[in-house]
Amino acid sequence: MEYRRFGDTIVARIDRGEEITEQLRAIALREQIRLACVQALGAVGRFTVGVYRTAEQRYHANEFCGDFEIVSLTGTVNTMNGAFYSHLHMSAGNGRGEVFGGHLNHAEVSATCEMVIRILPGEVDRYADAETGLNLFRF
């Protein structure tokens, strides 16, 4: 992974074999990012995304393996209890044009991933909400 910072924006290249969420974490910690929005595209060979089942208050994971193009990867970086936290969603399409997506748990880059991180001024922490079972923004 390599990246360059331009003021409040970071442009990163995540390389083949690297895991996207790990590399985002590494950048955020190195650059001391407390609040940011993220977008990316590229190609992955293996990824796991989840769908939140509200009634059960848990994620159901779906794992995919093969050749996939990232159609959309978007999300936020912020903090929970003062520590790094990210919330990402990803959609990826296969060779037949079928797209699968959800809450991103894990994604291994198969070719490259081009990511743009827009750092925002300020800080928004999260808290565990008992009613929904989710980690929500605390303002």
JOBELZI-V578925 format. One record per residue. PHI is phi in whole degrees, -180 to 180 (none if undefined). OMEGA is omega in degrees with one decimal (999 if undefined). D_LAST is the distance of its C-alpha to the last C-alpha in Angstrom with 1 decimal. Layout:
# JOBELZI-V578925
<<PHI & OMEGA & D_LAST> <PHI & OMEGA & D_LAST>>
This chain:
# JOBELZI-V578925
<<none & 173.0 & 32.9> <-136 & 176.9 & 32.9> <-152 & 176.1 & 30.4> <-138 & 178.6 & 30.3> <-100 & 176.9 & 27.5> <-123 & -177.2 & 27.9> <64 & -178.7 & 25.4> <-96 & -178.9 & 21.9> <-126 & 175.7 & 23.6> <-116 & 174.6 & 25.2> <-112 & -174.6 & 28.0> <-125 & 170.9 & 29.1> <-116 & 175.9 & 32.1> <-100 & -168.8 & 31.9> <-94 & 178.4 & 35.4> <-49 & 178.2 & 37.6> <88 & -179.9 & 37.1> <-87 & -178.9 & 33.6> <-99 & -170.3 & 30.7> <-62 & -175.6 & 27.8> <-67 & 177.0 & 24.8> <-66 & -178.8 & 26.5> <-70 & 175.3 & 27.2> <-62 & 178.4 & 23.7> <-60 & -179.2 & 22.6> <-60 & 179.0 & 25.5> <-64 & -176.6 & 24.5> <-61 & 179.5 & 20.8> <-69 & -179.6 & 22.0> <-63 & -177.7 & 24.9> <-93 & 179.3 & 23.0> <55 & -179.8 & 20.0> <-81 & 179.3 & 17.5> <-107 & 179.9 & 13.9> <-157 & -179.1 & 12.7> <-162 & 169.1 & 15.3> <-113 & -171.6 & 16.7> <-128 & 169.9 & 20.1> <-145 & -177.5 & 23.2> <-158 & 171.6 & 26.6> <-148 & -179.1 & 30.1> <150 & -178.1 & 33.2> <-139 & 178.6 & 35.2> <-129 & 178.6 & 34.7> <-106 & 178.8 & 37.4> <-149 & 176.2 & 35.4> <-153 & 177.7 & 31.9> <-127 & 176.8 & 30.0> <-127 & -177.5 & 27.4> <-123 & 173.5 & 26.0> <-121 & -177.1 & 25.4> <-81 & 177.0 & 23.1> <-97 & -172.4 & 25.1> <-59 & -177.7 & 22.9> <-62 & -179.8 & 25.7> <-93 & -175.2 & 26.3> <53 & 176.2 & 22.7> <-155 & 177.8 & 24.1> <-88 & 171.5 & 24.8> <-106 & -174.9 & 28.3> <-90 & 173.4 & 29.3> <-123 & -179.8 & 31.9> <-108 & -178.9 & 33.7> <-128 & 179.8 & 35.7> <-139 & -178.7 & 38.4> <146 & 178.0 & 40.5> <-100 & -177.3 & 40.1> <-133 & 172.1 & 36.9> <-98 & 175.2 & 35.4> <-71 & 178.3 & 31.6> <-80 & 179.6 & 31.1> <-158 & 169.9 & 27.4> <-136 & -175.9 & 24.9> <-143 & 178.1 & 21.3> <169 & -176.7 & 17.9> <-132 & 167.4 & 15.1> <-119 & 173.9 & 15.0> <-157 & -177.8 & 12.0> <-130 & 168.6 & 11.9> <-137 & -173.6 & 12.0> <54 & 176.6 & 12.9> <81 & -178.0 & 13.4> <-106 & 179.3 & 15.9> <-49 & 175.3 & 16.6> <-151 & 173.8 & 15.4> <-130 & 177.0 & 16.6> <-134 & -174.4 & 16.6> <-124 & 170.6 & 19.7> <-124 & -179.6 & 22.0> <-140 & 170.8 & 25.6> <-122 & -180.0 & 28.7> <-139 & -177.1 & 32.1> <-111 & 178.3 & 35.5> <-95 & -176.7 & 38.9> <-66 & 178.5 & 42.4> <-96 & 179.7 & 42.9> <85 & 176.5 & 39.7> <-78 & -177.2 & 38.0> <-117 & 179.2 & 34.2> <-127 & -178.9 & 32.2> <-166 & 178.9 & 28.5> <155 & 178.5 & 25.3> <-68 & -174.6 & 22.6> <-78 & 175.7 & 24.1> <-102 & -172.0 & 25.3> <-161 & 176.3 & 28.1> <-153 & 178.7 & 30.1> <-100 & -177.4 & 33.2> <-71 & 178.6 & 34.3> <-100 & 179.4 & 37.9> <-132 & 176.9 & 38.5> <-161 & 172.5 & 35.6> <-136 & 178.2 & 31.9> <-104 & -174.5 & 30.7> <-121 & 173.7 & 27.0> <-120 & -179.8 & 24.9> <-116 & 179.5 & 21.7> <-102 & -178.3 & 19.8> <-80 & -178.8 & 17.8> <-107 & 177.9 & 14.8> <-73 & 178.0 & 14.1> <110 & -177.5 & 11.0> <-151 & 174.3 & 9.0> <-131 & 179.7 & 6.3> <-91 & 177.5 & 7.3> <-121 & 174.0 & 8.5> <-139 & 177.7 & 10.0> <-81 & -178.8 & 13.3> <-90 & -176.7 & 13.4> <-66 & -176.8 & 16.9> <-69 & -177.6 & 17.5> <-97 & -175.9 & 17.2> <81 & -178.0 & 17.9> <-108 & 174.4 & 15.4> <-92 & -172.7 & 12.7> <-103 & 174.4 & 9.6> <-59 & 171.8 & 6.3> <-114 & -179.6 & 3.8> <-105 & 999 & 0.0>>
